[in-house]
Amino acid sequence: MTGKRIHQRGFTLVETIMAIMIALMVVGAIWTAVVAGQRSSSGVEKKVSTTQDARSATDLMAMEIRMASHNRALAQATPWVDPDTCGAGIAAYRGIQRASSTGMTVEMDLSTDTLTVPVIGDADNEIIAYAYDAENRRVTRSMTRCNAGVPTVLTQTLLGPVNATVKTVNVINGAVPMFRYFNAAGTELVLDGHPEVIPQIRRIQIALVVESEESDPTTGQPRRLSYSTSVIPRNHGVVY
């Protein structure tokens, strides 16, 4: 019986190398797509987080500034308070006792006790100050309580770095004023160094320029966003 030799041909070395290279290219393409997707997702997440933080800050500022000059005790001789001393404030300035491009102090009566004469500063959140801290790239919110003529001030970070371990956004307004002021005719008022025009304020524009503290993975740069809103402190312009 004559046996037959069956000739079998395998892959050559060149073919094997080519197959490996193609497989590596496919795996590399899949890996690149996965990494790009993760970076895009992370970038969107950072943008949403930055947006939420900045929008929450502007909303709170607008809400409290809108209440400026609300006071049920305007018949008093000194219904307003000096936020630094808890003494008598400047009557003409009403509930905006301090105002500049980088900060302002607003006052309002929030007391609900109708049996006593309302006094600004005898309850929480009646004297509120906002300030832009350029050095630490943050906005602070201070609350002053007046107890027997002695001010007690509690200052907290409203927006921006809290400490080295808390990742948040940086406020980088720089030359962009955080506050701009306008009179009834829509003309912008210059408040820096000119507090005497505080009684003319009828509209306040709040602007925040922020950037994410961590770099955007898609660009390698911090994501920068701007937010602004306008507030009309209706009680400030009321004539009694």
C-alpha positions in Angstrom: 0.0 0.0 0.0 1.5 3.2 -1.1 1.1 6.0 1.4 0.5 9.6 0.2 2.2 12.6 1.9 -0.2 15.4 2.5 1.5 18.7 2.0 0.2 21.3 4.6 1.2 25.0 4.2 1.2 27.2 7.4 1.6 30.9 7.9 4.9 32.4 7.0 6.8 34.7 9.4 5.8 37.7 7.3 2.1 36.8 7.4 2.3 36.2 11.1 3.9 39.6 11.7 1.3 41.3 9.4 -1.6 39.7 11.3 -0.1 40.8 14.7 0.3 44.4 13.4 -3.3 44.5 12.1 -4.5 43.2 15.5 -2.5 45.8 17.3 -3.9 48.5 15.1 -7.5 47.4 15.8 -6.9 47.2 19.5 -5.2 50.6 19.4 -8.1 52.2 17.6 -10.6 50.8 20.1 -8.4 52.0 23.0 -8.2 55.5 21.5 -11.9 55.6 21.1 -12.5 54.5 24.7 -10.0 57.1 26.1 -11.5 59.8 23.9 -15.0 58.9 25.2 -13.8 59.0 28.8 -12.1 62.4 28.3 -15.2 63.8 26.6 -17.4 62.5 29.4 -15.1 64.0 32.0 -15.0 67.3 30.2 -18.8 67.5 30.1 -18.9 66.6 33.8 -16.5 69.4 34.7 -18.4 71.9 32.6 -21.7 70.9 34.3 -20.1 71.1 37.7 -18.6 74.5 37.0 -21.9 75.8 35.6 -23.9 74.6 38.6 -21.5 76.2 41.1 -21.3 79.6 39.4 -25.0 79.7 38.6 -25.9 78.8 42.3 -23.6 81.6 43.5 -25.1 84.2 41.1 -28.7 83.1 42.0 -28.0 83.5 45.8 -26.4 86.9 45.3 -29.2 88.1 43.1 -31.9 86.9 45.6 -30.3 88.7 48.6 -29.3 91.9 46.7 -32.9 92.1 45.4 -34.1 92.4 49.1 -31.7 95.4 49.8 -33.4 98.3 51.6 -36.5 96.3 52.7 -37.2 97.6 56.2 -40.5 97.9 58.1 -39.0 100.5 60.5 -38.3 103.4 58.1 -40.1 105.8 60.5 -37.1 105.4 62.9 -34.5 108.1 62.9 -31.7 105.7 62.2 -33.2 102.6 60.5 -29.9 101.5 58.9 -26.8 100.2 60.5 -23.1 100.8 59.9 -21.9 97.3 59.2 -18.4 98.0 60.7 -19.6 99.3 64.0 -23.3 98.3 64.3 -23.9 102.0 65.0 -26.1 104.3 63.0 -25.7 103.9 59.3 -25.9 106.5 56.6 -29.7 107.2 56.1 -29.3 108.2 52.4 -27.6 105.0 51.5 -30.5 102.9 52.9 -29.9 99.2 52.5 -26.8 99.5 50.4 -24.3 100.8 52.9 -21.2 99.8 50.9 -20.8 99.5 47.1 -17.9 99.1 44.7 -17.0 97.1 41.6 -15.5 94.3 43.8 -18.0 94.2 46.7 -21.1 95.4 48.3 -23.0 95.3 51.6 -26.7 95.1 51.6 -29.1 95.3 54.5 -32.7 94.2 54.9 -35.2 93.6 57.7 -36.1 89.9 58.0 -37.5 89.9 61.5 -41.1 88.6 61.9 -41.8 89.7 65.4 -44.5 92.4 65.1 -44.5 93.2 68.8 -41.1 94.9 68.7 -39.5 97.6 66.6 -37.5 95.9 63.9 -33.7 96.4 64.1 -31.4 95.6 61.3 -28.8 93.0 62.4 -30.8 91.4 65.2 -31.4 88.3 63.0 -29.3 86.2 60.7 -28.8 87.3 57.0 -30.0 90.9 57.6 -26.5 92.4 56.9 -24.8 90.6 54.0 -21.5 91.5 52.4 -20.1 90.1 49.1 -16.5 90.6 48.1 -14.2 89.4 45.3 -10.9 88.1 46.7 -8.6 88.3 43.7 -5.6 86.9 45.5 -7.4 83.7 46.5 -9.6 83.7 43.4 -12.8 83.4 45.2 -16.0 85.3 46.2 -16.8 85.5 49.9 -20.1 86.1 51.7 -20.1 87.7 55.1 -22.9 87.9 57.6 -22.9 90.4 60.4 -24.9 90.1 63.6 -25.2 93.1 66.0 -25.4 92.2 69.7 -25.6 95.2 72.0 -23.8 97.3 69.5 -21.0 94.8 68.9 -20.6 93.3 65.4 -20.0 89.6 65.0 -18.9 88.7 61.5 -19.0 85.2 59.9 -17.2 85.0 56.6 -17.5 82.0 54.3 -16.4 81.2 50.7 -19.3 81.4 48.4 -17.5 80.5 45.2 -13.9 79.4 44.7 -11.2 77.4 46.5 -12.0 76.5 50.1 -8.8 74.7 51.0 -6.1 72.6 49.3 -8.2 69.5 49.4 -11.5 70.8 48.0 -11.6 70.9 44.2 -13.9 73.6 42.8 -13.8 76.6 40.5 -11.6 79.7 40.5 -13.1 83.1 40.2 -10.9 85.1 37.8 -12.8 88.3 37.1 -9.6 90.3 37.0 -10.5 93.6 35.4 -14.1 92.6 34.9 -16.1 94.3 37.6 -18.2 91.8 39.7 -20.7 94.6 40.3 -21.9 97.4 37.9 -24.5 99.9 38.9 -27.0 101.9 36.9 -29.5 104.7 37.6 -33.1 104.9 36.6 -32.2 106.2 33.2 -29.8 103.2 32.5 -26.7 105.3 32.9 -23.8 103.5 34.5 -22.7 104.9 37.9 -19.1 105.0 39.1 -19.2 103.7 42.7 -15.5 103.2 43.3 -14.5 106.2 45.4 -18.0 107.8 45.0 -20.3 106.4 47.6 -22.5 109.5 47.4 -24.2 108.1 44.3 -25.5 105.0 46.2 -29.0 106.5 46.5 -29.2 106.7 42.7 -28.8 102.9 42.2 -31.7 101.3 40.5 -30.2 98.3 38.8 -27.2 96.1 39.6 -25.4 93.8 37.2 -23.5 90.8 38.6 -20.8 89.2 36.6 -18.6 86.2 37.4 -15.7 84.9 35.3 -14.7 81.4 36.4 -12.5 78.6 35.4 -12.4 75.0 36.4 -9.7 74.3 39.0 -8.7 71.1 37.2 -7.7 71.1 33.5 -10.1 69.9 30.9 -8.8 66.5 29.8 -9.7 67.2 26.2 -7.6 70.4 25.9 -5.3 70.3 28.9 -6.4 73.8 29.8 -8.9 75.0 32.5 -12.4 75.5 31.2 -13.3 79.2 31.4 -16.9 80.4 31.5 -18.7 83.7 32.2 -22.0 84.4 34.0 -24.0 87.5 34.5 -27.4 88.6 35.7 -29.2 91.9 36.5 -31.0 92.7 39.7 -33.5 95.5 40.5 -33.5 96.2 44.3 -37.1 97.5 44.2 -37.1 98.7 47.8 -34.0 100.8 47.3 -35.8 103.2 44.9 -39.1 103.5 46.8 -39.8 107.0 48.0 -41.7 107.1 51.3 
